[in-house]
Amino acid sequence: MSQSDPSWTPQSWRAYPCAQQPVYPDRGALERTLTEIAALPPLVTSYEIESLKTQIAEAARGERFILWGGDCAESFADCTSPAIAAKLKILLQMSLVLVHGTRKRITRVGRFAGQYAKPRSAATELVAGSELPTFRGDNVNRPEPTLSARTPDPTLLLRGYERAALTLNFVRALIDGGFADLHHPENWDLEFVRHSPLAAEYQRMVDAIGESLRFMETLAGGTIAAMQRVDFYTSHELLVLEYEAALTRQVPRREGWFNLSTHLPWIGVRTGALDGAHVEFCRGIRNPVGVKVGPDATVEALLETVRALSPANEPGRVVLVTRFGAHRIGQSLPPLLRAVRAAGLDVAWVCDPMHGNTETVVPTGGAWAGKSVKTRKFGHVLAEVQQAIEIHRSEGTMLAGVHVELTGENVTECTGGARGLTDDDLARAYRSQVDPRLNYEQALELAMLIARHA
């Protein structure tokens, strides 16, 4: 099936096995909610989607670099101006570092304005002796350990749409209002990191860029308007296909269907089966599509997936997001790079150094002494990115970007980094509902590593 196949519709996926879907006990309530969502305005536009696709194609050729980051799972409670601004600030600061180091234009993609659902390894869990549905994210059910809270509620899909719209509205207002103006990077400073070990190095980069900008504007005889705002795109993992289908539409004067819930949807490892509903759904939309690639991926399955999603081998259409872990990337990545190149497939390769490096530790001290907690060693995150850069360089391929889970908050969820966080520090400010995220300093340190080596 190609994107122009007239037999494809936003409901075609229903004929395929569909993993990770919530079970709604009241189908009538679900249908009423979906009908309401389908009548609401789209969250993004087809023009923005096509622009992002063009930029992804440029990144695949080495002309740009993709910075893709945000929360592992958004919560409705964090739809506040300080939380949204903090995430935007760290992404802008990271992109400034990357511009300075790579001498490339940066495409910024946020893991927000829709990242309200998460895949889970089991449909149920035992809580105090009772078997309950697992918490699948704020747009599916609620985290409280009761049957009523954990029962999937379709009205939460509407709440998710509304929170995504509010987030997008605020981000766009900030950017259009000059928040991203390169003349005023002080707007992006975060109060709690003024004394960071990285502050001085970052300030030197800001000063160097400021001098270059003033020089260019002196020659141009005025302000360079392009330096006063940036493009910003959204992404989230495709999970609840009922919701995605309700926001998938045809638009005037453009061919095909667009998923207008986000610019860049992606398919996770748990939903990436070639004969599954998520791949089938993505075959028919015109968006660029991300595909998570884990260490168990085979050459044959990867090639078939890329061909299924991009039968015309369209530049900027497929983004392969590798997530192997620092200890497996050296063995897993090279054969895939060689196979995709030999097949002549046009893809953008992005490194996700987070998900392959998740581990469980038991702190010996602090508030969580003796308890299991999920974390990531920052050293492993850095090692995977550095290896990815080196492997792509040795294979003659291009690393188009990085995909990281991060926050602008002063959290302690990943160990290591500039302040040397240890296992015993985790309980001090561990706020993630699902996976551990890089804090501000760690995210900036990662950007500096890429800037030095990419």
Sequence and secondary structure as in RCSB ss.txt:
>XXXX:A:sequence
MSQSDPSWTPQSWRAYPCAQQPVYPDRGALERTLTEIAALPPLVTSYEIESLKTQIAEAARGERFILWGGDCAES
FADCTSPAIAAKLKILLQMSLVLVHGTRKRITRVGRFAGQYAKPRSAATELVAGSELPTFRGDNVNRPEPTLSAR
TPDPTLLLRGYERAALTLNFVRALIDGGFADLHHPENWDLEFVRHSPLAAEYQRMVDAIGESLRFMETLAGGTIA
AMQRVDFYTSHELLVLEYEAALTRQVPRREGWFNLSTHLPWIGVRTGALDGAHVEFCRGIRNPVGVKVGPDATVE
ALLETVRALSPANEPGRVVLVTRFGAHRIGQSLPPLLRAVRAAGLDVAWVCDPMHGNTETVVPTGGAWAGKSVKT
RKFGHVLAEVQQAIEIHRSEGTMLAGVHVELTGENVTECTGGARGLTDDDLARAYRSQVDPRLNYEQALELAMLI
ARHA
>XXXX:A:secstr
  TT TT  TTGGGGS   S    S HHHHHHHHHHHHHS  SS HHHHHHHHHHHHHHHTTSEEEEEEE SS  
GGG SHHHHHHHHHHHHHHHHHHHHHH SEEEEEEE SS      S SEEEETTEEEE    TTT  SSSSHHHH
S  THHHHHHHHHHHHHHHHHHHHHHTTTT TT GGGG  GGGTT TTHHHHHHHHHHHHHHHHHHHHHHTS  G
GGG    EEEEE   HHHHHHTEEE TTS SEEETT SEEEE GGG  TTSHHHHHHHTB S EEEEE TT  HH
HHHHHHHHH TT  TTSEEEEE   TTTHHHHHHHHHHHHHHTT   EEEE  SGGGEEEE  SSSTTTT  EEE
EBHHHHHHHHHHHHHHHHHHT  EEEEEEEB SS    SBBTTTTB GGGGGGS   SSS  B HHHHHHHHHHH
HHH 
